[in-house]
Amino acid sequence: MIGQKIIHLDTVDSTNNYTANLQNEGKIKHGTVILADEQSAGRGQRGASWSSKAGENLLLSLYLAPDNLSVVHQPALTHFITISIVDFLRKIGISAQIKWPNDIYVNDQKIAGILIENTLRSSSIASSIIGVGLNVNQMEFEQLNATSIRKELGNHFQVQEVLFSWIQEMNKTWQILASGNFDSLKTTYLSHLYLLNEPAIYSDGLDEFQGVIRGVDLDGFLLLERDNTIKKYDLKEIKLVGRNVL
């Protein structure tokens, strides 16, 4: 079960780092959640930092030790965590989508970011540390294109109550993964995918172009239609510029 043990910290450099240290010391079990009020060095995708006002948002890492989960099914961990957040947000009245591979968006604004760090053993995933930053009560984000639960619904939320409610969704979705129903997870993930089948502007580091997301392959790569051809992209190879069509 996820969330049977929750470790609550006032401040930490990074909940993922803290979780990794516990793992190295053999002091953590599957399903443990490390929750912090503040991170001094939170990390996001592409090596970006994650900035959050102390005590206003949900900052955590989830430690998973899957049973016999093949490396082939590594994308299922992304599907699991993103679907659980979307389902939770929809349960409280917020329509959210998944921006590939694992950001959560509401009305073109980011409400949550995820960083997944897996440890492999031969052809299996020995463990996974999933760091999540979910904006709960923060109202100002400086220059960032972001939103929060409070901005969307107008109410102040207790951060730990948000966590407990979300853990319920995590456990539901984890059961699907644990049962090996990977196709069902992927289908649900695609149904929530931001900009699926919609033209938008992307950059591959060389130039900007119009593309249309057509899906995600078995390895988690983005399938983007460009000039009437489907091309495959990894996270560091493609960046969304905006929704405006050329």
HELIX and SHEET records of a PDB file:
HELIX    1   1 THR A   15  ASN A   24  1                                  10    
HELIX    2   2 GLN A   45  GLY A   47  5                                   3    
HELIX    3   3 VAL A   71  HIS A   73  5                                   3    
HELIX    4   4 PRO A   75  LYS A   91  1                                  17    
HELIX    5   5 ILE A  149  LEU A  153  1                                   5    
HELIX    6   6 VAL A  159  ALA A  178  1                                  20    
HELIX    7   7 PHE A  182  SER A  191  1                                  10    
HELIX    8   8 LEU A  235  GLU A  237  5                                   3    
SHEET    1   A 7 ILE A   6  VAL A  12  0                                        
SHEET    2   A 7 VAL A  33  GLN A  39  1                                        
SHEET    3   A 7 LEU A  58  LEU A  64 -1                                        
SHEET    4   A 7 SER A 124  LEU A 134 -1                                        
SHEET    5   A 7 GLN A 109  ARG A 121 -1                                        
SHEET    6   A 7 ASP A 103  VAL A 106 -1                                        
SHEET    7   A 7 GLN A  97  LYS A  99 -1                                        
SHEET    1   B 5 THR A 229  TYR A 233  0                                        
SHEET    2   B 5 LEU A 222  ARG A 226 -1                                        
SHEET    3   B 5 GLU A 208  VAL A 216 -1                                        
SHEET    4   B 5 PRO A 199  SER A 203 -1                                        
SHEET    5   B 5 LYS A 239  GLY A 242 -1                                        
END                                                                             
